[in-house]
Amino acid sequence: MEMAYLIGAGIAVIAGIGAGIGIGIATGGASQAISRQPEASGKIMTVFFLGVALAEATAIYGFVMAILIWTTKSG
């Protein structure tokens, strides 16, 4: 049970993988949309940056939780 906190911290860091996948999908979709309708690139980029910020916030929350779990090991 002494190493259980490390497993929990590792699982919390996995949130970064999801954020990376989400940002990749958003980038691909935004570039496809801009290539199809270049005149709407301003609106597309606004939505893109909002989505990237939300995905990155998820990664940051996971990282912070991993640090908290790691530093406040119970037991």
N, CA, C, O and CB atoms as a CASP TS submission, in Angstrom:
PFRMAT TS
TARGET T0000
AUTHOR 0000-0000-0000
METHOD Language model
MODEL 1
PARENT N/A
ATOM      1  N   MET     1       0.806  -1.208   0.000  1.00  0.00           N
ATOM      2  CA  MET     1       0.000   0.000   0.000  1.00  0.00           C
ATOM      3  C   MET     1       0.846   1.267   0.000  1.00  0.00           C
ATOM      4  O   MET     1       0.330   2.364  -0.214  1.00  0.00           O
ATOM      5  CB  MET     1      -0.915   0.001   1.190  1.00  0.00           C
ATOM      6  N   GLU     2       2.156   1.113   0.242  1.00  0.00           N
ATOM      7  CA  GLU     2       3.002   2.293   0.267  1.00  0.00           C
ATOM      8  C   GLU     2       3.155   2.916  -1.111  1.00  0.00           C
ATOM      9  O   GLU     2       3.354   4.126  -1.219  1.00  0.00           O
ATOM     10  CB  GLU     2       4.356   1.944   0.823  1.00  0.00           C
ATOM     11  N   MET     3       3.066   2.125  -2.148  1.00  0.00           N
ATOM     12  CA  MET     3       3.259   2.640  -3.502  1.00  0.00           C
ATOM     13  C   MET     3       1.946   2.998  -4.195  1.00  0.00           C
ATOM     14  O   MET     3       1.958   3.391  -5.361  1.00  0.00           O
ATOM     15  CB  MET     3       4.005   1.626  -4.331  1.00  0.00           C
ATOM     16  N   ALA     4       0.835   2.871  -3.514  1.00  0.00           N
ATOM     17  CA  ALA     4      -0.456   3.148  -4.143  1.00  0.00           C
ATOM     18  C   ALA     4      -0.583   4.606  -4.549  1.00  0.00           C
ATOM     19  O   ALA     4      -1.229   4.910  -5.552  1.00  0.00           O
ATOM     20  CB  ALA     4      -1.589   2.776  -3.205  1.00  0.00           C
ATOM     21  N   TYR     5       0.021   5.515  -3.790  1.00  0.00           N
ATOM     22  CA  TYR     5      -0.066   6.927  -4.159  1.00  0.00           C
ATOM     23  C   TYR     5       0.657   7.198  -5.473  1.00  0.00           C
ATOM     24  O   TYR     5       0.244   8.075  -6.232  1.00  0.00           O
ATOM     25  CB  TYR     5       0.517   7.803  -3.050  1.00  0.00           C
ATOM     26  N   LEU     6       1.719   6.467  -5.752  1.00  0.00           N
ATOM     27  CA  LEU     6       2.420   6.642  -7.023  1.00  0.00           C
ATOM     28  C   LEU     6       1.575   6.165  -8.197  1.00  0.00           C
ATOM     29  O   LEU     6       1.606   6.764  -9.272  1.00  0.00           O
ATOM     30  CB  LEU     6       3.748   5.894  -7.001  1.00  0.00           C
ATOM     31  N   ILE     7       0.835   5.107  -7.996  1.00  0.00           N
ATOM     32  CA  ILE     7      -0.068   4.622  -9.049  1.00  0.00           C
ATOM     33  C   ILE     7      -1.153   5.658  -9.310  1.00  0.00           C
ATOM     34  O   ILE     7      -1.500   5.925 -10.461  1.00  0.00           O
ATOM     35  CB  ILE     7      -0.703   3.259  -8.654  1.00  0.00           C
ATOM     36  N   GLY     8      -1.689   6.242  -8.240  1.00  0.00           N
ATOM     37  CA  GLY     8      -2.702   7.292  -8.392  1.00  0.00           C
ATOM     38  C   GLY     8      -2.159   8.508  -9.109  1.00  0.00           C
ATOM     39  O   GLY     8      -2.842   9.094  -9.949  1.00  0.00           O
ATOM     40  N   ALA     9      -0.928   8.895  -8.781  1.00  0.00           N
ATOM     41  CA  ALA     9      -0.312  10.040  -9.458  1.00  0.00           C
ATOM     42  C   ALA     9      -0.088   9.722 -10.940  1.00  0.00           C
ATOM     43  O   ALA     9      -0.273  10.590 -11.793  1.00  0.00           O
ATOM     44  CB  ALA     9       1.029  10.418  -8.778  1.00  0.00           C
ATOM     45  N   GLY    10       0.307   8.496 -11.246  1.00  0.00           N
ATOM     46  CA  GLY    10       0.495   8.106 -12.641  1.00  0.00           C
ATOM     47  C   GLY    10      -0.798   8.131 -13.430  1.00  0.00           C
ATOM     48  O   GLY    10      -0.820   8.551 -14.587  1.00  0.00           O
ATOM     49  N   ILE    11      -1.864   7.686 -12.811  1.00  0.00           N
ATOM     50  CA  ILE    11      -3.172   7.712 -13.482  1.00  0.00           C
ATOM     51  C   ILE    11      -3.623   9.143 -13.721  1.00  0.00           C
ATOM     52  O   ILE    11      -4.222   9.439 -14.755  1.00  0.00           O
ATOM     53  CB  ILE    11      -4.227   6.959 -12.651  1.00  0.00           C
ATOM     54  N   ALA    12      -3.339  10.045 -12.765  1.00  0.00           N
ATOM     55  CA  ALA    12      -3.725  11.452 -12.939  1.00  0.00           C
ATOM     56  C   ALA    12      -2.964  12.096 -14.091  1.00  0.00           C
ATOM     57  O   ALA    12      -3.509  12.962 -14.774  1.00  0.00           O
ATOM     58  CB  ALA    12      -3.477  12.239 -11.646  1.00  0.00           C
ATOM     59  N   VAL    13      -1.735  11.698 -14.318  1.00  0.00           N
ATOM     60  CA  VAL    13      -0.942  12.264 -15.409  1.00  0.00           C
ATOM     61  C   VAL    13      -1.472  11.813 -16.763  1.00  0.00           C
ATOM     62  O   VAL    13      -1.245  12.490 -17.766  1.00  0.00           O
ATOM     63  CB  VAL    13       0.528  11.866 -15.264  1.00  0.00           C
ATOM     64  N   ILE    14      -2.162  10.704 -16.814  1.00  0.00           N
ATOM     65  CA  ILE    14      -2.724  10.204 -18.075  1.00  0.00           C
ATOM     66  C   ILE    14      -3.702  11.210 -18.687  1.00  0.00           C
ATOM     67  O   ILE    14      -3.992  11.139 -19.881  1.00  0.00           O
ATOM     68  CB  ILE    14      -3.432   8.856 -17.847  1.00  0.00           C
ATOM     69  N   ALA    15      -4.208  12.138 -17.887  1.00  0.00           N
ATOM     70  CA  ALA    15      -5.084  13.187 -18.425  1.00  0.00           C
ATOM     71  C   ALA    15      -4.370  13.980 -19.520  1.00  0.00           C
ATOM     72  O   ALA    15      -5.020  14.510 -20.421  1.00  0.00           O
ATOM     73  CB  ALA    15      -5.547  14.137 -17.298  1.00  0.00           C
ATOM     74  N   GLY    16      -3.056  14.063 -19.450  1.00  0.00           N
ATOM     75  CA  GLY    16      -2.294  14.760 -20.483  1.00  0.00           C
ATOM     76  C   GLY    16      -2.384  14.093 -21.836  1.00  0.00           C
ATOM     77  O   GLY    16      -2.333  14.764 -22.866  1.00  0.00           O
ATOM     78  N   ILE    17      -2.516  12.786 -21.845  1.00  0.00           N
ATOM     79  CA  ILE    17      -2.651  12.061 -23.107  1.00  0.00           C
ATOM     80  C   ILE    17      -3.969  12.443 -23.790  1.00  0.00           C
ATOM     81  O   ILE    17      -4.008  12.693 -24.995  1.00  0.00           O
ATOM     82  CB  ILE    17      -2.585  10.528 -22.868  1.00  0.00           C
ATOM     83  N   GLY    18      -5.021  12.481 -23.014  1.00  0.00           N
ATOM     84  CA  GLY    18      -6.319  12.871 -23.564  1.00  0.00           C
ATOM     85  C   GLY    18      -6.305  14.290 -24.102  1.00  0.00           C
ATOM     86  O   GLY    18      -6.899  14.572 -25.143  1.00  0.00           O
ATOM     87  N   ALA    19      -5.626  15.183 -23.391  1.00  0.00           N
ATOM     88  CA  ALA    19      -5.538  16.565 -23.861  1.00  0.00           C
ATOM     89  C   ALA    19      -4.762  16.643 -25.169  1.00  0.00           C
ATOM     90  O   ALA    19      -5.131  17.398 -26.068  1.00  0.00           O
ATOM     91  CB  ALA    19      -4.875  17.454 -22.800  1.00  0.00           C
ATOM     92  N   GLY    20      -3.691  15.868 -25.279  1.00  0.00           N
ATOM     93  CA  GLY    20      -2.916  15.860 -26.516  1.00  0.00           C
ATOM     94  C   GLY    20      -3.718  15.351 -27.697  1.00  0.00           C
ATOM     95  O   GLY    20      -3.636  15.896 -28.797  1.00  0.00           O
ATOM     96  N   ILE    21      -4.482  14.317 -27.466  1.00  0.00           N
ATOM     97  CA  ILE    21      -5.342  13.784 -28.534  1.00  0.00           C
ATOM     98  C   ILE    21      -6.402  14.805 -28.921  1.00  0.00           C
ATOM     99  O   ILE    21      -6.669  15.015 -30.104  1.00  0.00           O
ATOM    100  CB  ILE    21      -6.012  12.464 -28.091  1.00  0.00           C
ATOM    101  N   GLY    22      -7.005  15.439 -27.916  1.00  0.00           N
ATOM    102  CA  GLY    22      -8.037  16.445 -28.192  1.00  0.00           C
ATOM    103  C   GLY    22      -7.506  17.630 -28.967  1.00  0.00           C
ATOM    104  O   GLY    22      -8.161  18.116 -29.889  1.00  0.00           O
ATOM    105  N   ILE    23      -6.321  18.100 -28.601  1.00  0.00           N
ATOM    106  CA  ILE    23      -5.730  19.228 -29.314  1.00  0.00           C
ATOM    107  C   ILE    23      -5.379  18.824 -30.746  1.00  0.00           C
ATOM    108  O   ILE    23      -5.539  19.621 -31.670  1.00  0.00           O
ATOM    109  CB  ILE    23      -4.476  19.740 -28.574  1.00  0.00           C
ATOM    110  N   GLY    24      -4.907  17.606 -30.931  1.00  0.00           N
ATOM    111  CA  GLY    24      -4.603  17.135 -32.281  1.00  0.00           C
ATOM    112  C   GLY    24      -5.836  17.060 -33.165  1.00  0.00           C
ATOM    113  O   GLY    24      -5.801  17.452 -34.331  1.00  0.00           O
ATOM    114  N   ILE    25      -6.917  16.559 -32.606  1.00  0.00           N
ATOM    115  CA  ILE    25      -8.170  16.479 -33.372  1.00  0.00           C
ATOM    116  C   ILE    25      -8.689  17.875 -33.703  1.00  0.00           C
ATOM    117  O   ILE    25      -9.157  18.123 -34.814  1.00  0.00           O
ATOM    118  CB  ILE    25      -9.240  15.688 -32.585  1.00  0.00           C
ATOM    119  N   ALA    26      -8.603  18.789 -32.726  1.00  0.00           N
ATOM    120  CA  ALA    26      -9.074  20.163 -32.955  1.00  0.00           C
ATOM    121  C   ALA    26      -8.232  20.864 -34.016  1.00  0.00           C
ATOM    122  O   ALA    26      -8.768  21.585 -34.858  1.00  0.00           O
ATOM    123  CB  ALA    26      -9.040  20.967 -31.644  1.00  0.00           C
ATOM    124  N   THR    27      -6.941  20.661 -33.981  1.00  0.00           N
ATOM    125  CA  THR    27      -6.066  21.281 -34.974  1.00  0.00           C
ATOM    126  C   THR    27      -6.357  20.756 -36.373  1.00  0.00           C
ATOM    127  O   THR    27      -6.403  21.518 -37.339  1.00  0.00           O
ATOM    128  CB  THR    27      -4.601  21.035 -34.620  1.00  0.00           C
ATOM    129  N   GLY    28      -6.553  19.442 -36.468  1.00  0.00           N
ATOM    130  CA  GLY    28      -6.894  18.870 -37.768  1.00  0.00           C
ATOM    131  C   GLY    28      -8.213  19.390 -38.303  1.00  0.00           C
ATOM    132  O   GLY    28      -8.329  19.714 -39.485  1.00  0.00           O
ATOM    133  N   GLY    29      -9.203  19.468 -37.433  1.00  0.00           N
ATOM    134  CA  GLY    29     -10.504  19.976 -37.865  1.00  0.00           C
ATOM    135  C   GLY    29     -10.457  21.440 -38.259  1.00  0.00           C
ATOM    136  O   GLY    29     -11.088  21.847 -39.234  1.00  0.00           O
ATOM    137  N   ALA    30      -9.709  22.232 -37.500  1.00  0.00           N
ATOM    138  CA  ALA    30      -9.606  23.658 -37.821  1.00  0.00           C
ATOM    139  C   ALA    30      -8.891  23.869 -39.144  1.00  0.00           C
ATOM    140  O   ALA    30      -9.307  24.712 -39.938  1.00  0.00           O
ATOM    141  CB  ALA    30      -8.875  24.408 -36.707  1.00  0.00           C
ATOM    142  N   SER    31      -7.824  23.121 -39.397  1.00  0.00           N
ATOM    143  CA  SER    31      -7.126  23.308 -40.672  1.00  0.00           C
ATOM    144  C   SER    31      -7.969  22.850 -41.854  1.00  0.00           C
ATOM    145  O   SER    31      -7.909  23.452 -42.926  1.00  0.00           O
ATOM    146  CB  SER    31      -5.805  22.554 -40.662  1.00  0.00           C
ATOM    147  N   GLN    32      -8.749  21.798 -41.672  1.00  0.00           N
ATOM    148  CA  GLN    32      -9.645  21.377 -42.749  1.00  0.00           C
ATOM    149  C   GLN    32     -10.724  22.424 -42.998  1.00  0.00           C
ATOM    150  O   GLN    32     -11.052  22.727 -44.146  1.00  0.00           O
ATOM    151  CB  GLN    32     -10.289  20.024 -42.413  1.00  0.00           C
ATOM    152  N   ALA    33     -11.274  22.974 -41.916  1.00  0.00           N
ATOM    153  CA  ALA    33     -12.333  23.969 -42.073  1.00  0.00           C
ATOM    154  C   ALA    33     -11.811  25.234 -42.736  1.00  0.00           C
ATOM    155  O   ALA    33     -12.491  25.817 -43.581  1.00  0.00           O
ATOM    156  CB  ALA    33     -12.946  24.307 -40.720  1.00  0.00           C
ATOM    157  N   ILE    34     -10.605  25.666 -42.361  1.00  0.00           N
ATOM    158  CA  ILE    34     -10.037  26.873 -42.966  1.00  0.00           C
ATOM    159  C   ILE    34      -9.705  26.630 -44.438  1.00  0.00           C
ATOM    160  O   ILE    34      -9.854  27.529 -45.265  1.00  0.00           O
ATOM    161  CB  ILE    34      -8.773  27.322 -42.200  1.00  0.00           C
ATOM    162  N   SER    35      -9.255  25.419 -44.766  1.00  0.00           N
ATOM    163  CA  SER    35      -8.944  25.154 -46.175  1.00  0.00           C
ATOM    164  C   SER    35     -10.208  25.101 -47.025  1.00  0.00           C
ATOM    165  O   SER    35     -10.157  25.375 -48.224  1.00  0.00           O
ATOM    166  CB  SER    35      -8.172  23.841 -46.310  1.00  0.00           C
ATOM    167  N   ARG    36     -11.324  24.758 -46.428  1.00  0.00           N
ATOM    168  CA  ARG    36     -12.586  24.713 -47.183  1.00  0.00           C
ATOM    169  C   ARG    36     -13.249  26.084 -47.276  1.00  0.00           C
ATOM    170  O   ARG    36     -13.856  26.421 -48.293  1.00  0.00           O
ATOM    171  CB  ARG    36     -13.550  23.721 -46.537  1.00  0.00           C
ATOM    172  N   GLN    37     -13.129  26.887 -46.189  1.00  0.00           N
ATOM    173  CA  GLN    37     -13.740  28.213 -46.175  1.00  0.00           C
ATOM    174  C   GLN    37     -12.751  29.218 -45.584  1.00  0.00           C
ATOM    175  O   GLN    37     -12.833  29.541 -44.400  1.00  0.00           O
ATOM    176  CB  GLN    37     -15.071  28.205 -45.363  1.00  0.00           C
ATOM    177  N   PRO    38     -11.829  29.707 -46.389  1.00  0.00           N
ATOM    178  CA  PRO    38     -10.816  30.636 -45.874  1.00  0.00           C
ATOM    179  C   PRO    38     -11.396  31.937 -45.346  1.00  0.00           C
ATOM    180  O   PRO    38     -10.806  32.573 -44.473  1.00  0.00           O
ATOM    181  CB  PRO    38      -9.822  30.947 -46.949  1.00  0.00           C
ATOM    182  N   GLU    39     -12.547  32.335 -45.868  1.00  0.00           N
ATOM    183  CA  GLU    39     -13.147  33.600 -45.419  1.00  0.00           C
ATOM    184  C   GLU    39     -13.678  33.515 -43.992  1.00  0.00           C
ATOM    185  O   GLU    39     -13.899  34.547 -43.358  1.00  0.00           O
ATOM    186  CB  GLU    39     -14.275  34.006 -46.358  1.00  0.00           C
ATOM    187  N   ALA    40     -13.884  32.322 -43.485  1.00  0.00           N
ATOM    188  CA  ALA    40     -14.386  32.146 -42.113  1.00  0.00           C
ATOM    189  C   ALA    40     -13.267  31.806 -41.130  1.00  0.00           C
ATOM    190  O   ALA    40     -13.534  31.304 -40.039  1.00  0.00           O
ATOM    191  CB  ALA    40     -15.448  31.047 -42.080  1.00  0.00           C
ATOM    192  N   SER    41     -12.035  32.071 -41.503  1.00  0.00           N
ATOM    193  CA  SER    41     -10.913  31.655 -40.662  1.00  0.00           C
ATOM    194  C   SER    41     -10.907  32.352 -39.307  1.00  0.00           C
ATOM    195  O   SER    41     -10.462  31.759 -38.324  1.00  0.00           O
ATOM    196  CB  SER    41      -9.609  31.926 -41.375  1.00  0.00           C
ATOM    197  N   GLY    42     -11.385  33.587 -39.223  1.00  0.00           N
ATOM    198  CA  GLY    42     -11.426  34.301 -37.944  1.00  0.00           C
ATOM    199  C   GLY    42     -12.326  33.617 -36.932  1.00  0.00           C
ATOM    200  O   GLY    42     -11.943  33.418 -35.780  1.00  0.00           O
ATOM    201  N   LYS    43     -13.523  33.260 -37.369  1.00  0.00           N
ATOM    202  CA  LYS    43     -14.468  32.577 -36.479  1.00  0.00           C
ATOM    203  C   LYS    43     -13.976  31.173 -36.121  1.00  0.00           C
ATOM    204  O   LYS    43     -14.118  30.725 -34.983  1.00  0.00           O
ATOM    205  CB  LYS    43     -15.857  32.496 -37.137  1.00  0.00           C
ATOM    206  N   ILE    44     -13.401  30.493 -37.099  1.00  0.00           N
ATOM    207  CA  ILE    44     -12.892  29.132 -36.860  1.00  0.00           C
ATOM    208  C   ILE    44     -11.765  29.166 -35.839  1.00  0.00           C
ATOM    209  O   ILE    44     -11.730  28.333 -34.933  1.00  0.00           O
ATOM    210  CB  ILE    44     -12.398  28.487 -38.181  1.00  0.00           C
ATOM    211  N   MET    45     -10.852  30.106 -35.968  1.00  0.00           N
ATOM    212  CA  MET    45      -9.719  30.190 -35.045  1.00  0.00           C
ATOM    213  C   MET    45     -10.178  30.549 -33.637  1.00  0.00           C
ATOM    214  O   MET    45      -9.576  30.093 -32.664  1.00  0.00           O
ATOM    215  CB  MET    45      -8.703  31.222 -35.542  1.00  0.00           C
ATOM    216  N   THR    46     -11.223  31.350 -33.507  1.00  0.00           N
ATOM    217  CA  THR    46     -11.744  31.691 -32.183  1.00  0.00           C
ATOM    218  C   THR    46     -12.254  30.441 -31.470  1.00  0.00           C
ATOM    219  O   THR    46     -11.936  30.208 -30.304  1.00  0.00           O
ATOM    220  CB  THR    46     -12.870  32.737 -32.297  1.00  0.00           C
ATOM    221  N   VAL    47     -13.035  29.655 -32.169  1.00  0.00           N
ATOM    222  CA  VAL    47     -13.553  28.417 -31.593  1.00  0.00           C
ATOM    223  C   VAL    47     -12.414  27.431 -31.336  1.00  0.00           C
ATOM    224  O   VAL    47     -12.415  26.719 -30.332  1.00  0.00           O
ATOM    225  CB  VAL    47     -14.610  27.786 -32.523  1.00  0.00           C
ATOM    226  N   PHE    48     -11.451  27.393 -32.242  1.00  0.00           N
ATOM    227  CA  PHE    48     -10.297  26.500 -32.079  1.00  0.00           C
ATOM    228  C   PHE    48      -9.522  26.839 -30.807  1.00  0.00           C
ATOM    229  O   PHE    48      -9.194  25.946 -30.027  1.00  0.00           O
ATOM    230  CB  PHE    48      -9.366  26.592 -33.305  1.00  0.00           C
ATOM    231  N   PHE    49      -9.229  28.114 -30.595  1.00  0.00           N
ATOM    232  CA  PHE    49      -8.461  28.498 -29.410  1.00  0.00           C
ATOM    233  C   PHE    49      -9.237  28.234 -28.120  1.00  0.00           C
ATOM    234  O   PHE    49      -8.642  27.888 -27.099  1.00  0.00           O
ATOM    235  CB  PHE    49      -8.075  29.973 -29.489  1.00  0.00           C
ATOM    236  N   LEU    50     -10.538  28.391 -28.158  1.00  0.00           N
ATOM    237  CA  LEU    50     -11.354  28.074 -26.985  1.00  0.00           C
ATOM    238  C   LEU    50     -11.291  26.580 -26.676  1.00  0.00           C
ATOM    239  O   LEU    50     -11.151  26.194 -25.516  1.00  0.00           O
ATOM    240  CB  LEU    50     -12.814  28.512 -27.207  1.00  0.00           C
ATOM    241  N   GLY    51     -11.392  25.748 -27.692  1.00  0.00           N
ATOM    242  CA  GLY    51     -11.303  24.305 -27.493  1.00  0.00           C
ATOM    243  C   GLY    51      -9.942  23.862 -27.012  1.00  0.00           C
ATOM    244  O   GLY    51      -9.842  22.991 -26.148  1.00  0.00           O
ATOM    245  N   VAL    52      -8.885  24.451 -27.560  1.00  0.00           N
ATOM    246  CA  VAL    52      -7.531  24.105 -27.132  1.00  0.00           C
ATOM    247  C   VAL    52      -7.314  24.518 -25.689  1.00  0.00           C
ATOM    248  O   VAL    52      -6.680  23.787 -24.929  1.00  0.00           O
ATOM    249  CB  VAL    52      -6.486  24.769 -28.040  1.00  0.00           C
ATOM    250  N   ALA    53      -7.826  25.670 -25.297  1.00  0.00           N
ATOM    251  CA  ALA    53      -7.669  26.123 -23.910  1.00  0.00           C
ATOM    252  C   ALA    53      -8.375  25.173 -22.940  1.00  0.00           C
ATOM    253  O   ALA    53      -7.840  24.863 -21.876  1.00  0.00           O
ATOM    254  CB  ALA    53      -8.223  27.553 -23.747  1.00  0.00           C
ATOM    255  N   LEU    54      -9.556  24.718 -23.302  1.00  0.00           N
ATOM    256  CA  LEU    54     -10.269  23.783 -22.430  1.00  0.00           C
ATOM    257  C   LEU    54      -9.563  22.438 -22.347  1.00  0.00           C
ATOM    258  O   LEU    54      -9.504  21.837 -21.274  1.00  0.00           O
ATOM    259  CB  LEU    54     -11.695  23.586 -22.923  1.00  0.00           C
ATOM    260  N   ALA    55      -9.028  21.958 -23.461  1.00  0.00           N
ATOM    261  CA  ALA    55      -8.301  20.689 -23.449  1.00  0.00           C
ATOM    262  C   ALA    55      -7.016  20.818 -22.631  1.00  0.00           C
ATOM    263  O   ALA    55      -6.655  19.903 -21.890  1.00  0.00           O
ATOM    264  CB  ALA    55      -7.976  20.236 -24.888  1.00  0.00           C
ATOM    265  N   GLU    56      -6.340  21.932 -22.763  1.00  0.00           N
ATOM    266  CA  GLU    56      -5.097  22.134 -22.015  1.00  0.00           C
ATOM    267  C   GLU    56      -5.382  22.289 -20.524  1.00  0.00           C
ATOM    268  O   GLU    56      -4.582  21.866 -19.690  1.00  0.00           O
ATOM    269  CB  GLU    56      -4.345  23.368 -22.542  1.00  0.00           C
ATOM    270  N   ALA    57      -6.509  22.889 -20.190  1.00  0.00           N
ATOM    271  CA  ALA    57      -6.876  23.011 -18.774  1.00  0.00           C
ATOM    272  C   ALA    57      -7.065  21.632 -18.150  1.00  0.00           C
ATOM    273  O   ALA    57      -6.714  21.427 -16.988  1.00  0.00           O
ATOM    274  CB  ALA    57      -8.165  23.849 -18.615  1.00  0.00           C
ATOM    275  N   THR    58      -7.609  20.698 -18.897  1.00  0.00           N
ATOM    276  CA  THR    58      -7.763  19.337 -18.397  1.00  0.00           C
ATOM    277  C   THR    58      -6.407  18.716 -18.095  1.00  0.00           C
ATOM    278  O   THR    58      -6.243  18.043 -17.078  1.00  0.00           O
ATOM    279  CB  THR    58      -8.525  18.479 -19.408  1.00  0.00           C
ATOM    280  N   ALA    59      -5.442  18.938 -18.966  1.00  0.00           N
ATOM    281  CA  ALA    59      -4.095  18.406 -18.733  1.00  0.00           C
ATOM    282  C   ALA    59      -3.461  19.046 -17.511  1.00  0.00           C
ATOM    283  O   ALA    59      -2.797  18.367 -16.727  1.00  0.00           O
ATOM    284  CB  ALA    59      -3.207  18.631 -19.961  1.00  0.00           C
ATOM    285  N   ILE    60      -3.659  20.334 -17.344  1.00  0.00           N
ATOM    286  CA  ILE    60      -3.081  21.028 -16.189  1.00  0.00           C
ATOM    287  C   ILE    60      -3.723  20.531 -14.900  1.00  0.00           C
ATOM    288  O   ILE    60      -3.028  20.337 -13.903  1.00  0.00           O
ATOM    289  CB  ILE    60      -3.261  22.555 -16.322  1.00  0.00           C
ATOM    290  N   TYR    61      -5.035  20.324 -14.904  1.00  0.00           N
ATOM    291  CA  TYR    61      -5.698  19.790 -13.708  1.00  0.00           C
ATOM    292  C   TYR    61      -5.165  18.406 -13.357  1.00  0.00           C
ATOM    293  O   TYR    61      -4.931  18.110 -12.185  1.00  0.00           O
ATOM    294  CB  TYR    61      -7.218  19.727 -13.920  1.00  0.00           C
ATOM    295  N   GLY    62      -4.975  17.571 -14.347  1.00  0.00           N
ATOM    296  CA  GLY    62      -4.418  16.239 -14.107  1.00  0.00           C
ATOM    297  C   GLY    62      -3.012  16.313 -13.547  1.00  0.00           C
ATOM    298  O   GLY    62      -2.659  15.554 -12.644  1.00  0.00           O
ATOM    299  N   PHE    63      -2.200  17.230 -14.079  1.00  0.00           N
ATOM    300  CA  PHE    63      -0.833  17.394 -13.590  1.00  0.00           C
ATOM    301  C   PHE    63      -0.814  17.891 -12.149  1.00  0.00           C
ATOM    302  O   PHE    63      -0.033  17.406 -11.330  1.00  0.00           O
ATOM    303  CB  PHE    63      -0.062  18.362 -14.486  1.00  0.00           C
ATOM    304  N   VAL    64      -1.673  18.857 -11.843  1.00  0.00           N
ATOM    305  CA  VAL    64      -1.746  19.381 -10.475  1.00  0.00           C
ATOM    306  C   VAL    64      -2.206  18.291  -9.510  1.00  0.00           C
ATOM    307  O   VAL    64      -1.683  18.176  -8.401  1.00  0.00           O
ATOM    308  CB  VAL    64      -2.701  20.593 -10.407  1.00  0.00           C
ATOM    309  N   MET    65      -3.171  17.503  -9.928  1.00  0.00           N
ATOM    310  CA  MET    65      -3.629  16.409  -9.060  1.00  0.00           C
ATOM    311  C   MET    65      -2.516  15.388  -8.839  1.00  0.00           C
ATOM    312  O   MET    65      -2.366  14.868  -7.733  1.00  0.00           O
ATOM    313  CB  MET    65      -4.866  15.717  -9.668  1.00  0.00           C
ATOM    314  N   ALA    66      -1.742  15.101  -9.869  1.00  0.00           N
ATOM    315  CA  ALA    66      -0.625  14.169  -9.715  1.00  0.00           C
ATOM    316  C   ALA    66       0.400  14.710  -8.727  1.00  0.00           C
ATOM    317  O   ALA    66       0.908  13.961  -7.893  1.00  0.00           O
ATOM    318  CB  ALA    66       0.039  13.900 -11.070  1.00  0.00           C
ATOM    319  N   ILE    67       0.709  15.998  -8.811  1.00  0.00           N
ATOM    320  CA  ILE    67       1.652  16.603  -7.870  1.00  0.00           C
ATOM    321  C   ILE    67       1.094  16.562  -6.457  1.00  0.00           C
ATOM    322  O   ILE    67       1.823  16.251  -5.515  1.00  0.00           O
ATOM    323  CB  ILE    67       1.968  18.050  -8.273  1.00  0.00           C
ATOM    324  N   LEU    68      -0.194  16.873  -6.294  1.00  0.00           N
ATOM    325  CA  LEU    68      -0.800  16.831  -4.955  1.00  0.00           C
ATOM    326  C   LEU    68      -0.813  15.432  -4.378  1.00  0.00           C
ATOM    327  O   LEU    68      -0.539  15.244  -3.193  1.00  0.00           O
ATOM    328  CB  LEU    68      -2.214  17.370  -5.000  1.00  0.00           C
ATOM    329  N   ILE    69      -1.124  14.464  -5.191  1.00  0.00           N
ATOM    330  CA  ILE    69      -1.130  13.066  -4.711  1.00  0.00           C
ATOM    331  C   ILE    69       0.272  12.643  -4.323  1.00  0.00           C
ATOM    332  O   ILE    69       0.471  11.978  -3.306  1.00  0.00           O
ATOM    333  CB  ILE    69      -1.694  12.106  -5.793  1.00  0.00           C
ATOM    334  N   TRP    70       1.246  13.033  -5.138  1.00  0.00           N
ATOM    335  CA  TRP    70       2.616  12.613  -4.901  1.00  0.00           C
ATOM    336  C   TRP    70       3.212  13.254  -3.643  1.00  0.00           C
ATOM    337  O   TRP    70       3.943  12.607  -2.894  1.00  0.00           O
ATOM    338  CB  TRP    70       3.467  12.950  -6.104  1.00  0.00           C
ATOM    339  N   THR    71       2.888  14.539  -3.423  1.00  0.00           N
ATOM    340  CA  THR    71       3.489  15.252  -2.298  1.00  0.00           C
ATOM    341  C   THR    71       2.765  15.030  -0.980  1.00  0.00           C
ATOM    342  O   THR    71       3.362  15.189   0.084  1.00  0.00           O
ATOM    343  CB  THR    71       3.529  16.715  -2.595  1.00  0.00           C
ATOM    344  N   THR    72       1.496  14.667  -1.033  1.00  0.00           N
ATOM    345  CA  THR    72       0.738  14.447   0.210  1.00  0.00           C
ATOM    346  C   THR    72       0.422  12.978   0.354  1.00  0.00           C
ATOM    347  O   THR    72      -0.736  12.602   0.538  1.00  0.00           O
ATOM    348  CB  THR    72      -0.567  15.283   0.230  1.00  0.00           C
ATOM    349  N   LYS    73       1.428  12.156   0.273  1.00  0.00           N
ATOM    350  CA  LYS    73       1.228  10.715   0.363  1.00  0.00           C
ATOM    351  C   LYS    73       0.694  10.354   1.747  1.00  0.00           C
ATOM    352  O   LYS    73       1.285  10.695   2.772  1.00  0.00           O
ATOM    353  CB  LYS    73       2.548   9.958   0.072  1.00  0.00           C
ATOM    354  N   SER    74      -0.418   9.669   1.747  1.00  0.00           N
ATOM    355  CA  SER    74      -1.058   9.301   3.007  1.00  0.00           C
ATOM    356  C   SER    74      -0.598   7.910   3.433  1.00  0.00           C
ATOM    357  O   SER    74      -0.410   7.018   2.607  1.00  0.00           O
ATOM    358  CB  SER    74      -2.599   9.348   2.874  1.00  0.00           C
ATOM    359  N   GLY    75      -0.427   7.753   4.712  1.00  0.00           N
ATOM    360  CA  GLY    75      -0.089   6.427   5.197  1.00  0.00           C
ATOM    361  C   GLY    75       1.200   6.295   5.808  1.00  0.00           C
ATOM    362  O   GLY    75       1.567   5.204   6.247  1.00  0.00           O
TER
END
